[in-house]
Amino acid sequence: MLDSDERRLAQWERRVEWPLTVLAVVFLVAYAWQVLDNRATPGLHVTLEVVLWGVWLVFALDYVARFALAVDKRRFFVTHVFDLLTVVLPMVRQLRVLRLITVLKVLNRRYAGRARRRIGVYAAGVTVLVGLCASLAVLDAERSHPDATITTFGDAAWWTLTTISTVGYGDRYPVTWEGRLVAALLMIGGIALLGVITGTIASWLVERLSGVEEQVVEAEQATLAELRSVKAELAELRAELRATKTT
């Protein structure tokens, strides 16, 4: 029964993988459009808002479905608390920027398995995606504040670059609590991202070195085998020469 239910959960995740990936991209495009298009008409703004909430609702239903299919619901709840928070918290208007975390998790679940095969592409893709989402989120939270130092997408992108790289020039900084929340998540995410990338690179290098060592051992064994063969042939030749001399 346990294996059967877990198989159902795995099948569900495989079945919804592509649709959720497409919806995540749609969500990101709609959010970027809403944040960057200052001249959007009220009708367009409402349409984009409906799209955003609709996609978020699908993500929420996906969490509910996975929870229902999980065998050990207590374990699922404990190990997916972050998933639950990224679904529940964005219901509060002021925390809407956290919906982008759900999008990042969906995209990461889709492509993370290929990290060690294409580490360079994966690392660059994740960095650009996190940076884009952070820039949009902090701009959305900051630009309407009278004391804001981040009022354009260029300002937001520069702030994101200095923050995620841990440089922190201080010429641009969030003044709203929503912007500071984005900053905190970006700093934590940046450190985690660098740690994951470093660990993946180290693991990849260890595997490569292990492969080289195996090749060296195989080459040594092949060389020893050839030397034994040559030694055996020399012994046969010596035996034949002795036999010739005695005759």
C-alpha angles and dihedrals in degrees: 000000000000095000091045093054093045088050089054090053092049091048091051092051091049091047095052096037097096097038091051091048091053091046090049090056091046089050093050093048093048092048092048090048091050093049099041101039104079092171096056114138119240089251092054091046091053091048092052091047090052090050092050095049092043093054091044089053090054090052089050092050090049090056091048091049093049090048091051092050095046114106098208100040093179091056091045091052093049095046094044101044090120090054090053093049093050089053099042103038097057088064084080107081093224091055096049091117088071089070087079089065089062089052091050091050092051093050092044091051088053098049108020093091089068094053097104093045095051103017096159095052093043095049093047092045095050092046093050092045094049090046093050093048092047092049093051093045096049092045090050091051099041114035097078095053115100093225095044120137092188107068104138135048089247090057090048093049091049091049091049092050094051092044100047091046089051091236097116107184092186095222089113123035138154119257101182123078090238090054091048089051089055089048092052092049091046093051092048091043092047092053091046091047092051090047093050093047092047091048092048092049091048091049091048092050092049090052091048092048090047089053091050091049091050090051090050091050091048090049091050091049091049090049092050090049091052091048090052090050092050090046090052091050091049090051090052091049092050090050091051092048091051090049090051093050094050091052 
